[in-house]
Amino acid sequence: MKLLIVTVVEEYEKEILRLFKKANIENYSGSDIDGYKNGASMLRTASWFPSEKGGVESSMFFSFTEEDKIDALFALIKTFNEHLETNNPIKAVVVPIEKSI
């Protein structure tokens, strides 16, 4: 068993859920998050009280799942990311689990 962590911009939330289903990952948790990139624009850093929100509305999902399902999901994500027209790919990482109860 491994821990899968996936982040997506809000625009791709429905798509990642569809990819989870195709990879047979049925148990997962999710949370709304704000995504940030270093290198804020001069306009945003020039003001003490910027009018625009600093982060990008995103989602994070995680699942404790088997390696074969993770491999299937990574293949689906790779294909999805290859056809993006934006600079916001779906990102995923895997963390090994040493112990669990």
One Martini backbone bead per residue (centre of mass of N, CA, C, O) as a GRO file, in nm:
protein
  101
    1MET     BB    1   0.099   0.035   0.019
    2LYS     BB    2   0.012   0.373  -0.078
    3LEU     BB    3   0.056   0.724  -0.107
    4LEU     BB    4  -0.163   0.937  -0.276
    5ILE     BB    5  -0.096   1.259  -0.438
    6VAL     BB    6  -0.321   1.517  -0.566
    7THR     BB    7  -0.307   1.804  -0.787
    8VAL     BB    8  -0.550   2.065  -0.879
    9VAL     BB    9  -0.718   2.262  -1.055
   10GLU     BB   10  -1.044   2.336  -1.051
   11GLU     BB   11  -1.094   2.277  -1.360
   12TYR     BB   12  -0.990   1.947  -1.304
   13GLU     BB   13  -1.166   1.794  -1.094
   14LYS     BB   14  -1.354   1.613  -1.266
   15GLU     BB   15  -1.126   1.468  -1.418
   16ILE     BB   16  -0.981   1.326  -1.180
   17LEU     BB   17  -1.229   1.162  -1.093
   18ARG     BB   18  -1.243   1.004  -1.357
   19LEU     BB   19  -0.956   0.881  -1.336
   20PHE     BB   20  -0.997   0.728  -1.076
   21LYS     BB   21  -1.216   0.543  -1.187
   22LYS     BB   22  -1.045   0.417  -1.421
   23ALA     BB   23  -0.825   0.314  -1.186
   24ASN     BB   24  -0.992   0.202  -0.934
   25ILE     BB   25  -1.025   0.458  -0.738
   26GLU     BB   26  -1.263   0.473  -0.467
   27ASN     BB   27  -1.069   0.571  -0.227
   28TYR     BB   28  -1.092   0.909  -0.106
   29SER     BB   29  -0.962   1.236  -0.047
   30GLY     BB   30  -1.053   1.593  -0.001
   31SER     BB   31  -0.934   1.939  -0.075
   32ASP     BB   32  -0.928   2.269  -0.045
   33ILE     BB   33  -0.695   2.488  -0.213
   34ASP     BB   34  -0.410   2.701  -0.244
   35GLY     BB   35  -0.218   2.805  -0.510
   36TYR     BB   36   0.139   2.868  -0.555
   37LYS     BB   37   0.379   3.101  -0.690
   38ASN     BB   38   0.663   3.214  -0.747
   39GLY     BB   39   0.671   3.538  -0.854
   40ALA     BB   40   0.529   3.791  -0.813
   41SER     BB   41   0.386   4.050  -0.914
   42MET     BB   42   0.428   4.386  -0.894
   43LEU     BB   43   0.137   4.461  -0.839
   44ARG     BB   44   0.099   4.275  -0.586
   45THR     BB   45   0.367   4.381  -0.422
   46ALA     BB   46   0.295   4.704  -0.411
   47SER     BB   47   0.074   4.619  -0.202
   48TRP     BB   48  -0.071   4.581   0.108
   49PHE     BB   49  -0.378   4.555  -0.040
   50PRO     BB   50  -0.464   4.341  -0.240
   51SER     BB   51  -0.739   4.273  -0.455
   52GLU     BB   52  -0.620   4.002  -0.517
   53LYS     BB   53  -0.590   3.685  -0.503
   54GLY     BB   54  -0.304   3.489  -0.458
   55GLY     BB   55  -0.446   3.226  -0.515
   56VAL     BB   56  -0.528   2.914  -0.653
   57GLU     BB   57  -0.785   2.727  -0.709
   58SER     BB   58  -0.774   2.406  -0.550
   59SER     BB   59  -0.695   2.049  -0.530
   60MET     BB   60  -0.674   1.773  -0.293
   61PHE     BB   61  -0.576   1.431  -0.316
   62PHE     BB   62  -0.612   1.115  -0.129
   63SER     BB   63  -0.464   0.772  -0.122
   64PHE     BB   64  -0.486   0.442  -0.011
   65THR     BB   65  -0.305   0.228  -0.233
   66GLU     BB   66  -0.228   0.042  -0.499
   67GLU     BB   67   0.017   0.022  -0.737
   68ASP     BB   68  -0.155  -0.055  -0.993
   69LYS     BB   69  -0.346   0.192  -0.968
   70ILE     BB   70  -0.128   0.407  -0.984
   71ASP     BB   71  -0.018   0.335  -1.262
   72ALA     BB   72  -0.282   0.391  -1.410
   73LEU     BB   73  -0.309   0.688  -1.327
   74PHE     BB   74  -0.040   0.794  -1.442
   75ALA     BB   75  -0.109   0.731  -1.736
   76LEU     BB   76  -0.360   0.916  -1.748
   77ILE     BB   77  -0.218   1.180  -1.665
   78LYS     BB   78  -0.011   1.191  -1.889
   79THR     BB   79  -0.213   1.213  -2.119
   80PHE     BB   80  -0.359   1.463  -2.021
   81ASN     BB   81  -0.105   1.658  -2.006
   82GLU     BB   82  -0.028   1.637  -2.318
   83HIS     BB   83  -0.326   1.804  -2.388
   84LEU     BB   84  -0.265   2.075  -2.282
   85GLU     BB   85  -0.327   2.446  -2.290
   86THR     BB   86  -0.194   2.474  -2.018
   87ASN     BB   87   0.008   2.549  -1.703
   88ASN     BB   88  -0.184   2.304  -1.535
   89PRO     BB   89  -0.100   2.033  -1.424
   90ILE     BB   90  -0.127   1.735  -1.310
   91LYS     BB   91  -0.029   1.630  -0.981
   92ALA     BB   92   0.183   1.350  -0.861
   93VAL     BB   93   0.239   1.141  -0.568
   94VAL     BB   94   0.444   0.895  -0.391
   95VAL     BB   95   0.414   0.727  -0.069
   96PRO     BB   96   0.547   0.529   0.141
   97ILE     BB   97   0.443   0.269   0.367
   98GLU     BB   98   0.557   0.139   0.670
   99LYS     BB   99   0.288   0.188   0.843
  100SER     BB  100  -0.031   0.040   0.954
  101ILE     BB  101  -0.393   0.032   1.087
   0.00000   0.00000   0.00000
